[in-house]
Amino acid sequence: ATLLLLHGPNLNLLGSREPQIYGATTLAEINEASQHLCDAAGHQLETLQSNSESVLVERIHLAATSGVNFIVINPAAFTHTSIALRDALAAVAIPFIELHLSNPHARETFRHHSYLSDLARGVICGFGAHSYSLALQAAIHLLDASRL
Ligand code: DQA
């Protein structure tokens, strides 16, 4: 099957961005580990990071016509603001997992609400870079169970 891993705004700065919250692992390292995980499970992985809401919305649209079976997304700050991302994910109806490095529920109240969580197949947060492996493992488990 084909998985799409989407990274929202400011995640290009991982490694140097507020490391006490987000850790020292870079986005390149996260993508590399994600690639290994998917390779080992016999699945394809596509990745995109963007600071732009429109680029992410259009990548989600493209996913619907390019055979993407599952989306894993860290929407970053768009989690808390973007009805457009929510609508795009609802429109394509591709199952997705929402993930976060930090635990937004343990942080400022403006991070407690997500526009995506109730549409997600599941949500993983609070495990740093390991959140990505956990989310991808869950996605792979679901894909294998549905024989995709
Ligand atoms: C984040 C949490 C968001 O609240 C924040 O805006 C981010 C990163 C996380 O991975 O912990 O940019 O999604």
Residues whose N, C-alpha, C, O or C-beta is under 5 A from the ligand:
A	BS01	DQA	P9 N74 P75 A76 A77 L99 H100 L101 S102 P104 R111
